[in-house]
């Protein structure tokens, strides 16, 4: 792909074969951000509402971690390599990303519709099977699992490709700013859901899921019609997706992504640093309940966090463009570690929980915004989806392992949820160390002015 650039003084930007004027960039950003709003409402709301729903079925912390957090990341580790392999090598009339994203929409929408009617369908299954055969909670959990799997299938495939579409159509020099705006839209969605809807999630889950399904079906589909991809250089032909070829596809995928030591460090950096906020984040709802914090109050804390992060988002994107996401990742991970270790011993009541919760959310958000362009700045462009999914695989596998382990530990120690912060502080130390290693290698490869992603065929 042609190097992306900005033509000084001409008001034009390029992304591969795509050329934009300032007005064109504005239109591109508008449609991408509109689709991102539908995407973000789904991401912000579905897991929270599903968490409260599945907990009402009487599952343990261990089972919650396995079903809601580990299972989606397991499917990401399996499906991510396949869809990214075929997308990077696809050349079609509508581009190499949009056809794959369009395929996922029916699964995501149907999954949310099914979750909306899970209590009703669970009751019907319970009555059909008989109370002696299937309890009401078990029947509801079965229905929930079917539609959760359907939703997760589509969501996993779309997550592997959405960022790749952005990387293909947005000029490199604007990636940090764009991801800052992306983050701002995501935060706005978070404010809307948590301030107005989280307190009603337990009593109005059906209407929330129905609204999310309608918004996503309309909003994300509109993005797919309005955003156009450019032309791509010829790529090696993808192997047919047959059972026999699956092993060869995975072999080529992992060999290309992990053969060079440099890329191994790059791929591990964000997943390890990102683990810092996972333990507290995963069990924050239950932590709040243990301190008798109402869901309405928790929703307000989420909203305050998102409002602060929203104000910061664009400026964080500018910092990432100016100082590079590696350096910003080191700084934000270190700051989070300080807050995590301090917060472990600071939380004693609702007020201290609110303070730590908001600081946790703001710093975790800063890390996400500041490192959003980490992959696009460091991965080889022609195989971006493949490398990006490899990074997500490592992140997913880490979540698959960490969340149920943390849940099991919490079960054993009597649900003392403040220890999730201590675990986050430990992960932040490892994250800083790996990011420092990546920064040193980045400088050897030319640094800010002359960096070129290493050729995997060398």
C-alpha positions as CSV (number, residue, x, y, z in Angstrom):
1,X,0.0,0.0,0.0
2,X,1.2,3.5,-0.8
3,X,2.6,5.3,2.2
4,X,0.0,7.5,3.8
5,X,0.8,11.2,4.0
6,X,-0.4,14.8,4.2
7,X,0.5,17.2,1.4
8,X,1.7,20.4,3.1
9,X,-0.2,23.4,2.1
10,X,-2.5,21.6,-0.2
11,X,-5.1,20.6,2.3
12,X,-5.0,17.0,1.1
13,X,-4.4,13.7,2.9
14,X,-3.8,10.2,1.4
15,X,-4.6,6.8,2.7
16,X,-3.3,4.3,0.2
17,X,-5.1,5.1,-3.1
18,X,-7.6,7.3,-1.3
19,X,-7.2,11.1,-1.4
20,X,-9.1,13.4,0.9
21,X,-9.6,17.2,1.0
22,X,-10.3,18.7,4.4
23,X,-14.0,18.4,3.7
24,X,-13.5,14.8,2.7
25,X,-11.8,14.0,6.0
26,X,-14.7,15.6,7.8
27,X,-17.2,13.5,6.0
28,X,-15.1,10.3,6.5
29,X,-14.8,11.1,10.2
30,X,-18.5,11.8,10.5
31,X,-19.6,8.4,9.1
32,X,-17.0,6.4,11.0
33,X,-17.9,8.1,14.2
34,X,-21.6,7.7,13.6
35,X,-21.1,3.9,13.2
36,X,-18.8,4.0,16.2
37,X,-21.6,5.4,18.3
38,X,-23.8,2.4,17.5
39,X,-20.8,0.1,18.1
40,X,-20.0,1.8,21.4
41,X,-23.5,1.7,22.8
42,X,-23.5,-2.0,22.1
43,X,-20.1,-2.4,23.8
44,X,-20.9,-0.2,26.8
45,X,-24.3,-1.7,27.5
46,X,-24.5,-5.3,26.5
47,X,-21.9,-6.7,28.9
48,X,-23.2,-4.7,31.9
49,X,-26.8,-5.6,31.4
50,X,-25.9,-9.3,30.6
51,X,-23.8,-9.3,33.8
52,X,-26.8,-8.3,36.0
53,X,-29.0,-10.7,34.1
54,X,-26.8,-13.7,34.5
55,X,-26.1,-13.0,38.1
56,X,-29.9,-13.1,38.7
57,X,-29.7,-16.8,37.7
58,X,-27.6,-17.5,40.8
59,X,-24.2,-18.2,39.2
60,X,-20.9,-18.0,41.2
61,X,-18.1,-15.5,40.6
62,X,-16.2,-18.3,38.9
63,X,-19.0,-19.2,36.5
64,X,-19.6,-15.5,35.8
65,X,-15.9,-15.0,34.9
66,X,-16.0,-18.1,32.7
67,X,-19.2,-17.3,30.8
68,X,-19.2,-13.5,30.5
69,X,-15.5,-12.7,30.3
70,X,-13.5,-15.9,29.4
71,X,-15.7,-17.4,26.8
72,X,-15.8,-14.3,24.5
73,X,-12.1,-14.1,24.7
74,X,-11.7,-17.8,23.9
75,X,-13.7,-17.4,20.7
76,X,-11.7,-14.3,19.8
77,X,-8.5,-16.4,20.0
78,X,-10.0,-19.0,17.7
79,X,-11.9,-16.9,15.2
80,X,-9.7,-13.8,15.1
81,X,-6.8,-15.4,13.2
82,X,-9.1,-16.9,10.6
83,X,-11.1,-13.8,9.8
84,X,-8.1,-11.5,9.8
85,X,-6.1,-14.0,7.5
86,X,-8.9,-14.0,4.9
87,X,-9.7,-10.2,5.2
88,X,-6.0,-9.2,4.6
89,X,-5.9,-11.3,1.5
90,X,-9.4,-10.6,0.2
91,X,-9.8,-8.4,-2.9
92,X,-13.4,-7.6,-3.9
93,X,-15.8,-5.1,-5.3
94,X,-16.6,-3.7,-1.9
95,X,-13.1,-3.8,-0.4
96,X,-11.4,-6.2,2.0
97,X,-13.0,-5.2,5.3
98,X,-16.6,-4.1,4.6
99,X,-17.9,-7.5,3.3
100,X,-16.7,-9.2,6.5
101,X,-18.3,-6.5,8.7
102,X,-21.6,-6.8,6.9
103,X,-21.6,-10.5,7.5
104,X,-21.5,-10.0,11.2
105,X,-24.5,-7.6,11.6
106,X,-27.3,-10.3,11.6
107,X,-25.6,-12.4,14.3
108,X,-25.1,-9.4,16.6
109,X,-28.6,-8.0,16.1
110,X,-30.3,-11.4,16.5
111,X,-28.2,-12.1,19.6
112,X,-29.3,-8.9,21.3
113,X,-32.9,-9.6,20.4
114,X,-32.7,-13.0,21.9
115,X,-31.1,-11.6,25.1
116,X,-34.0,-9.2,25.3
117,X,-36.5,-12.0,25.5
118,X,-34.3,-14.4,27.6
119,X,-36.5,-14.2,30.8
120,X,-39.7,-14.9,28.7
121,X,-38.1,-17.7,26.7
122,X,-36.5,-19.2,29.8
123,X,-39.9,-19.3,31.5
124,X,-41.4,-21.0,28.4
125,X,-38.6,-23.6,28.4
126,X,-39.0,-24.2,32.1
127,X,-42.8,-24.8,31.7
128,X,-42.3,-27.1,28.7
129,X,-39.6,-29.2,30.4
130,X,-41.4,-29.3,33.7
131,X,-40.2,-28.0,37.1
132,X,-38.8,-31.4,38.1
133,X,-36.7,-31.6,35.0
134,X,-35.4,-28.1,34.6
135,X,-35.3,-25.3,37.2
136,X,-36.4,-21.8,36.2
137,X,-32.9,-20.4,36.6
138,X,-31.3,-23.3,34.6
139,X,-33.7,-22.8,31.8
140,X,-33.1,-19.1,31.6
141,X,-29.3,-19.7,31.7
142,X,-29.6,-22.1,28.7
143,X,-31.5,-19.6,26.7
144,X,-29.1,-16.9,27.7
145,X,-26.2,-19.0,26.6
146,X,-27.6,-19.7,23.2
147,X,-28.1,-16.0,22.3
148,X,-24.9,-15.0,24.1
149,X,-22.9,-17.3,21.9
150,X,-24.6,-16.0,18.8
151,X,-23.9,-12.4,19.8
152,X,-20.3,-13.2,20.7
153,X,-19.7,-14.9,17.4
154,X,-20.7,-11.8,15.4
155,X,-19.0,-9.4,17.8
156,X,-15.8,-11.4,17.8
157,X,-15.6,-11.3,14.0
158,X,-16.5,-7.6,13.8
159,X,-14.0,-6.7,16.5
160,X,-11.2,-8.3,14.5
161,X,-11.9,-6.2,11.4
162,X,-13.4,-2.8,12.5
163,X,-10.0,-1.3,13.6
164,X,-8.5,-2.6,10.4
165,X,-11.1,-0.7,8.3
166,X,-10.1,2.5,10.2
167,X,-6.4,1.8,9.6
168,X,-7.0,1.4,5.9
169,X,-9.1,4.5,5.3
170,X,-7.7,7.1,7.8
171,X,-4.4,8.8,7.0
172,X,-1.6,7.8,9.4
173,X,-0.8,11.3,10.4
174,X,-4.4,11.7,11.8
175,X,-4.7,8.3,13.5
176,X,-4.0,9.5,17.0
177,X,-6.5,12.4,16.7
178,X,-9.1,10.1,15.1
179,X,-8.8,7.5,17.9
180,X,-9.1,10.3,20.4
181,X,-12.4,11.2,18.8
182,X,-13.3,7.5,18.6
183,X,-12.7,7.4,22.3
184,X,-14.8,10.5,22.9
185,X,-17.8,8.9,21.1
186,X,-17.3,5.7,23.1
187,X,-17.3,7.8,26.3
188,X,-20.4,9.7,25.3
189,X,-22.2,6.4,24.8
190,X,-20.9,5.3,28.2
191,X,-22.3,8.5,29.8
192,X,-25.7,8.0,28.2
193,X,-26.0,4.4,29.2
194,X,-24.5,4.6,32.7
195,X,-26.2,7.8,33.8
196,X,-29.6,7.2,32.4
197,X,-30.0,3.4,32.0
198,X,-27.7,1.4,34.3
199,X,-30.0,2.0,37.2
200,X,-32.9,0.5,35.2
201,X,-30.9,-2.4,33.7
202,X,-32.3,-5.0,36.1
203,X,-35.9,-4.0,35.7
204,X,-35.9,-2.9,32.0
205,X,-33.4,-5.2,30.4
206,X,-35.8,-6.2,27.6
207,X,-36.3,-2.7,26.4
208,X,-32.6,-1.8,26.7
209,X,-31.6,-4.8,24.5
210,X,-34.3,-4.1,22.0
211,X,-33.2,-0.5,21.7
212,X,-29.5,-1.5,21.3
213,X,-30.4,-4.0,18.6
214,X,-32.4,-1.4,16.6
215,X,-29.6,1.3,17.0
216,X,-26.9,-1.1,15.9
217,X,-28.8,-2.5,12.9
218,X,-29.4,1.0,11.6
219,X,-26.3,2.8,12.7
220,X,-23.6,0.3,11.8
221,X,-25.2,-0.7,8.5
222,X,-25.3,3.0,7.5
223,X,-21.5,3.2,8.1
224,X,-20.9,0.2,5.8
225,X,-22.8,1.9,3.0
226,X,-21.2,5.4,3.4
227,X,-17.5,4.5,3.9
228,X,-15.6,3.4,0.8
229,X,-12.3,1.5,0.7
230,X,-9.6,2.2,-1.8
231,X,-7.7,-0.2,-4.0
232,X,-5.1,-2.6,-2.6
233,X,-2.0,-4.1,-4.1
234,X,-2.3,-7.7,-5.1
235,X,-2.0,-10.2,-2.2
236,X,-1.1,-13.8,-2.0
237,X,-4.1,-16.0,-2.5
238,X,-5.7,-17.2,0.6
239,X,-6.0,-20.9,1.1
240,X,-9.6,-22.3,0.8
241,X,-11.2,-22.6,4.3
242,X,-11.4,-26.3,4.5
243,X,-10.8,-28.5,7.6
244,X,-7.5,-29.7,6.1
245,X,-6.3,-26.1,5.4
246,X,-7.2,-24.7,8.8
247,X,-3.9,-26.0,10.3
248,X,-1.9,-24.5,7.4
249,X,-3.6,-21.2,7.9
250,X,-2.9,-21.1,11.6
251,X,0.7,-22.2,10.9
252,X,1.3,-19.4,8.4
253,X,-0.5,-16.9,10.7
254,X,1.5,-17.6,13.8
255,X,4.8,-17.9,11.8
256,X,4.3,-14.5,10.2
257,X,3.2,-12.7,13.4
258,X,5.6,-14.2,15.9
259,X,8.7,-15.2,14.0
260,X,10.6,-11.9,14.6
261,X,11.5,-11.2,18.3
262,X,10.7,-7.5,17.8
263,X,7.1,-8.3,16.9
264,X,6.8,-10.6,19.8
265,X,7.6,-7.8,22.2
266,X,5.2,-5.5,20.4
267,X,2.4,-8.0,20.5
268,X,2.8,-8.7,24.2
269,X,3.1,-5.1,25.3
270,X,-0.5,-3.8,25.2
271,X,-2.1,-7.1,26.4
272,X,0.2,-7.2,29.5
273,X,-0.1,-3.5,30.3
274,X,-3.9,-3.7,29.7
275,X,-4.3,-6.4,32.3
276,X,-3.6,-3.8,35.0
277,X,-7.2,-2.5,34.9
278,X,-8.9,-5.8,34.2
279,X,-9.3,-7.3,37.8
280,X,-10.9,-4.3,39.3
281,X,-12.9,-3.6,36.2
282,X,-14.3,-7.1,35.9
283,X,-15.6,-7.2,39.4
284,X,-16.4,-3.6,40.1
285,X,-20.2,-4.2,40.1
286,X,-19.9,-6.8,42.7
287,X,-17.4,-4.7,44.7
288,X,-20.0,-1.9,44.7
289,X,-22.7,-4.2,45.8
290,X,-20.5,-5.4,48.7
291,X,-20.3,-1.8,49.9
292,X,-24.1,-1.3,49.4
293,X,-23.5,1.1,46.5
294,X,-26.7,1.2,44.5
295,X,-26.7,0.6,40.8
296,X,-28.0,4.0,40.2
297,X,-25.1,5.5,42.1
298,X,-22.7,3.3,40.3
299,X,-24.1,4.4,37.0
300,X,-23.5,8.0,38.1
301,X,-19.9,7.2,38.9
302,X,-19.5,5.6,35.5
303,X,-20.9,8.8,33.9
304,X,-18.6,11.1,35.8
305,X,-15.7,9.0,34.7
306,X,-16.8,9.2,31.1
307,X,-17.4,12.9,31.2
308,X,-13.9,13.5,32.5
309,X,-12.4,11.1,29.9
310,X,-14.6,12.7,27.1
311,X,-13.1,16.1,27.8
312,X,-9.6,14.6,27.7
313,X,-10.0,12.3,24.7
314,X,-9.1,14.5,21.7
315,X,-6.2,16.1,23.6
316,X,-4.9,12.6,24.5
317,X,-5.1,11.8,20.8
318,X,-2.9,14.8,20.0
319,X,-0.4,13.7,22.6
320,X,-0.2,10.2,21.1
321,X,0.4,11.8,17.6
322,X,3.1,14.1,19.0
323,X,5.0,11.9,21.5
324,X,4.1,8.4,20.2
325,X,1.7,5.9,21.8
326,X,4.7,3.8,23.2
327,X,5.8,6.7,25.5
328,X,2.3,7.6,26.4
329,X,1.6,3.9,27.2
330,X,4.5,3.8,29.6
331,X,3.4,6.9,31.4
332,X,-0.3,6.0,31.8
333,X,0.5,2.4,32.9
334,X,2.8,3.7,35.6
335,X,0.3,6.2,36.9
336,X,-2.4,3.5,37.0
337,X,-0.1,1.3,39.1
338,X,0.3,4.0,41.6
339,X,-3.5,4.5,41.9
340,X,-4.1,0.7,42.1
341,X,-1.6,0.0,44.9
342,X,-2.9,3.0,46.8
343,X,-6.6,2.3,46.2
344,X,-6.2,-1.3,47.5
345,X,-5.8,0.1,51.0
346,X,-7.8,3.3,50.6
347,X,-11.3,1.9,49.9
348,X,-13.3,1.5,53.1
349,X,-16.7,3.0,52.3
350,X,-18.9,4.3,49.5
351,X,-17.1,7.6,49.2
352,X,-13.6,6.1,49.0
353,X,-14.9,3.6,46.5
354,X,-16.3,6.4,44.3
355,X,-12.9,8.2,44.3
356,X,-10.9,5.2,43.4
357,X,-13.5,4.0,40.9
358,X,-13.4,7.3,39.0
359,X,-9.6,7.5,39.1
360,X,-9.4,3.9,37.9
361,X,-11.8,4.6,35.1
362,X,-10.1,7.8,33.9
363,X,-6.6,6.3,33.9
364,X,-7.7,3.1,32.3
365,X,-9.4,5.3,29.6
366,X,-6.3,7.4,29.2
367,X,-4.3,4.2,28.5
368,X,-6.8,3.0,26.0
369,X,-6.9,6.4,24.1
370,X,-3.1,7.0,24.2
371,X,-2.3,3.5,22.9
372,X,-5.2,3.2,20.4
373,X,-2.8,4.0,17.5
374,X,0.0,1.7,18.9
375,X,-0.7,-1.1,16.4
376,X,-1.4,1.1,13.4
377,X,2.0,2.9,14.0
378,X,4.0,-0.3,14.5
379,X,2.5,-3.2,12.5
380,X,3.2,-3.9,8.8
381,X,0.3,-2.3,6.9
382,X,-0.5,-5.1,4.4
383,X,-1.0,-7.6,7.2
384,X,-2.4,-5.2,9.8
385,X,-5.6,-7.1,10.6
386,X,-3.6,-10.3,11.1
387,X,-1.1,-8.6,13.5
388,X,-3.9,-6.7,15.2
389,X,-5.9,-9.9,15.8
390,X,-2.7,-11.6,17.1
391,X,-2.4,-8.8,19.7
392,X,-6.1,-9.3,20.6
393,X,-5.5,-13.1,20.9
394,X,-2.9,-12.5,23.5
395,X,-5.1,-10.1,25.3
396,X,-8.1,-12.5,25.0
397,X,-6.1,-15.4,26.3
398,X,-4.8,-13.3,29.2
399,X,-8.4,-12.4,30.1
400,X,-9.5,-16.1,29.7
401,X,-6.9,-17.0,32.3
402,X,-6.9,-14.0,34.6
403,X,-10.6,-13.4,35.1
404,X,-11.7,-16.8,36.3
405,X,-8.5,-17.1,38.4
406,X,-9.3,-13.8,40.1
407,X,-12.9,-14.9,40.5
408,X,-11.8,-18.2,42.1
409,X,-9.4,-16.4,44.5
410,X,-12.3,-14.0,45.4
411,X,-14.5,-17.0,46.1
412,X,-11.8,-18.4,48.4
413,X,-11.0,-15.2,50.3
414,X,-14.6,-14.3,51.0
415,X,-15.2,-11.8,48.1
416,X,-12.7,-9.2,49.4
417,X,-12.9,-7.3,46.2
418,X,-10.4,-4.6,47.1
419,X,-7.6,-7.1,46.3
420,X,-8.4,-6.8,42.6
421,X,-6.6,-3.5,42.8
422,X,-3.5,-5.0,44.2
423,X,-3.5,-7.5,41.3
424,X,-3.8,-4.6,38.9
425,X,-0.8,-2.9,40.4
426,X,1.3,-6.0,39.9
427,X,0.3,-6.2,36.2
428,X,1.1,-2.6,35.7
429,X,4.8,-3.2,36.7
430,X,5.2,-5.9,34.1
431,X,3.4,-3.7,31.5
432,X,5.8,-0.8,32.0
433,X,8.8,-3.1,31.7
434,X,7.7,-4.6,28.4
435,X,6.8,-1.2,26.9
436,X,10.2,0.1,27.8
437,X,11.7,-2.9,25.9
438,X,9.5,-2.0,22.9
439,X,10.6,1.6,23.0
440,X,14.3,0.7,23.0
441,X,13.8,-1.5,19.9
442,X,11.6,1.2,18.2
443,X,14.5,3.6,18.5
444,X,16.9,1.1,16.9
445,X,14.5,0.8,13.9
446,X,14.6,4.5,13.2
447,X,12.4,6.0,15.9
448,X,9.9,8.8,15.3
449,X,11.3,10.1,12.1
450,X,12.4,7.0,10.2
451,X,10.6,4.0,11.6
452,X,9.8,1.3,9.2
453,X,8.0,-1.9,10.2
454,X,10.4,-4.8,9.8
455,X,9.8,-7.1,6.8
456,X,8.6,-10.4,8.0
457,X,10.0,-12.1,4.9
458,X,13.6,-11.0,5.7
